């Protein structure tokens, strides 16, 4: 299947909602103007009742509803980011939101329904709910419930505490988004590291979705499953579509991690054959060749991936990493480091959330003595991927060279338990083993 065909299929994936919410509120007769967004299926948020204890804290119903809609918008923004590994979803994000003003002041829900019906030709779905304070053994519990036309779509509880309502609003907002956009909600949750939310959003698709829907849902679930579940999901997805590029390159990566290089290369070749205009197959083939230390062949594959019309950040990152390796053996290593830096910058411009390109650029900047830029870049890498030991080691290396040697040593000592075999097996990130030694000497 070519890229345009995949995009067309993805456009049909979410059949109920493509862009948005209309938010019209009738709250105790008080009126206000609310900015809203148009859905093919209009959704009217009627009311969310609040207990007096929360109203005393300033959380009026209209404020909570606005917060819910803000959270939904933030999930939508994350889902729309055209990340490299899911570039085929780009067309979903291409349609702009259309904002309208809706004035509600002492207007009955029936009147709102008539107005929406006259515009959209259909009865809107009505959202209602409440947040209550449930007395508990100690401080109590806040519980929220949302309904669509009397069907409960969300029941969430959190202990009363510092961030209780913020957490609760975030949870019910996700549930509301998931109800209309399960796949994109799952995509947002996965990118935010909320794997249980992502699994829940995918469940209905995996149970009752059509084959194409299930194919994409299986691929997405594979990105946060354990190795065995990942393989099963990917194999099932290519049993639905043997030319499914996303799963073919994922299987190539899985076999490369197992050092099954022949199988990895075969899956990459299948991905290239299934879609020669996609950079994904060439990139995976290059990574496998690089793992086999066939550097010249790997460079050709990465260069091919980077030359295609669809811009692809990982191939530039890989070319830059190979230049970092070259710099250690090259007498003119500053030139190699600068060339590597520019490849990482290209990757950042293509994908502003590609954490490794920031981390690698920070390392290259540190090596040429540009410690100010290095500090900014590694901070961005850690912001995007706070759990990676590699970014922490590079941050420590930069701090060490800035003269903060005790701080650098403390950072490295805190990281080392997560990479116990660092002296025998190089940790992730080119040059990180040398940085550990430098900081601990």
CORPE-V291983 format. One record per pair of residues at least 12 apart in sequence whose C-alpha atoms are under 8 Angstrom apart, sorted by the first residue. I is the first residue (numbers start at 1). J is the second residue. If there is no record, write none. Layout:
i=(I I)
j=(J J)
//
This chain:
i=(1 1 1 1 2 2 2 3 3 3 3 6 7 7 7 7 9 10 10 10 10 11 11 13 13 14 14 14 16 16 16 16 17 17 17 17 17 18 18 18 18 19 19 19 19 19 19 20 20 20 20 21 21 21 21 21 21 22 22 22 22 22 22 22 22 23 23 23 23 23 23 23 24 24 24 24 24 24 24 24 25 25 25 25 25 25 26 26 26 26 26 26 26 26 27 27 27 27 28 29 29 29 30 30 30 31 31 31 31 32 32 32 33 33 33 33 34 34 34 35 35 35 35 36 36 36 36 37 37 37 37 38 38 38 38 40 41 41 41 41 42 42 42 42 42 42 43 43 43 43 44 44 44 44 45 45 45 45 46 46 46 46 47 47 47 47 47 47 48 48 48 48 48 48 48 49 49 49 49 50 50 50 51 51 51 53 64 67 68 68 68 68 69 71 71 71 71 72 72 72 72 75 75 75 75 75 76 76 76 78 78 79 79 79 79 79 80 80 81 82 83 83 84 84 84 84 85 86 125 125 126 126 127 127 127 127 128 128 128 128 129 129 129 129 130 130 130 131 131 131 132 139 139 139 140 140 141 141 141 141 142 142 142 142 142 142 142 143 143 143 143 143 144 144 144 144 145 146 146 153 153 153 154 154 154 155 156 156 156 178 182 182 182 183 183 183 183 185 185 186 186 186 186 186 187 190 195 198 199 202 202 205 206 211 212 214 215 215 215 215 215 216 218 218 218 218 219 219 219 219 219 221 222 227 231 231 234 234 234 234 235 243 243 243 243 244 244 245 245 245 245 245 246 248 248 248 248 249 249 249 249 249 249 251 251 252 252 252 252 252 252 253 253 256 256 261 261 264 264 265 265 265 268 268 268 268 269 269 269 277 277 277 278 278 278 279 279 279 279 279 279 280 282 282 282 282 283 283 283 283 283 285 285 286 286 286 286 286 287 299 302 302 302 302 303 303 311 312 312 313 313 313 313 313 313 314 315 316 316 316 316 317 317 317 317 317 319 319 320 320 320 320 320 320 321 321 321 322 323 323 323 323 324 324 324 324 324 325 334 337 337 337 337 338 340 340 341 341 341 341 344 344 344 344 345 345 345 353 354 355 355 355 355 355 356 357 358 358 358 358 359 359 359 359 359 359 360 361 361 362 362 362 362 362 362 363 366 371 371 371 374 375 375 378 378 378 379 389 389 389 390 390 390 390 391 392 392 392 393 393 393 393 393 393 394 394 395 396 396 396 396 396 397 397 397 397 400 405 408 409 409 412 412 412)
j=(243 244 274 275 274 275 277 88 275 277 278 88 88 89 90 91 212 88 89 91 92 91 92 212 213 181 182 183 40 41 180 181 39 40 41 180 181 39 40 92 181 37 38 39 95 96 97 37 38 39 97 36 37 38 39 42 43 36 37 38 39 42 43 44 45 35 36 37 43 44 45 102 36 44 45 46 102 103 104 112 44 45 46 47 62 104 46 47 104 105 106 107 108 109 46 47 61 62 106 105 106 107 104 105 106 103 104 105 106 103 104 105 101 102 103 104 101 102 103 99 100 101 102 99 100 101 102 97 98 99 100 97 98 99 100 120 120 122 124 125 116 120 122 123 124 125 124 125 126 127 124 125 126 127 65 126 127 128 109 126 127 128 61 65 127 128 129 130 61 64 65 128 129 130 131 61 129 130 131 130 131 132 131 132 133 133 169 169 169 170 172 173 173 169 170 173 174 173 174 176 177 174 177 185 188 189 184 185 188 188 191 184 185 187 188 191 92 93 93 351 351 353 312 313 314 351 246 246 148 149 148 149 146 147 148 149 146 147 148 149 144 145 146 147 144 145 146 143 144 145 144 159 160 161 159 160 157 158 159 160 157 158 159 160 164 165 168 155 156 157 158 168 156 157 168 172 172 172 176 175 176 179 172 175 176 172 168 171 172 201 201 202 205 201 202 205 217 198 201 198 199 200 201 202 220 224 224 221 221 217 221 217 218 240 240 237 236 237 238 240 241 237 233 234 236 237 233 234 237 246 247 233 234 254 251 254 247 248 250 251 247 270 271 274 275 271 274 271 274 275 280 281 280 267 268 270 271 267 268 271 280 281 284 264 267 264 265 266 267 268 284 284 288 288 291 288 292 285 288 284 285 288 281 282 284 285 281 282 285 308 309 310 305 308 310 304 305 306 308 310 312 305 301 302 304 305 301 302 305 314 315 298 301 298 299 300 301 302 318 319 315 316 318 319 315 319 350 347 350 346 347 348 350 351 354 347 347 343 344 346 347 343 344 347 356 357 340 343 339 340 341 342 343 344 340 360 430 340 336 337 339 340 336 337 340 364 430 430 368 364 365 367 368 364 361 364 360 361 364 365 357 358 360 361 357 358 361 384 384 380 381 382 384 385 381 381 377 378 380 381 377 378 380 381 391 394 429 374 377 374 375 376 377 378 394 394 398 398 401 402 398 395 398 391 394 395 395 415 418 428 427 428 429 432 429 411 412 415 411 412 415 432 435 436 432 435 408 408 409 411 412 439 435 436 438 439 439 439 439 439 440 436 439 440)
//
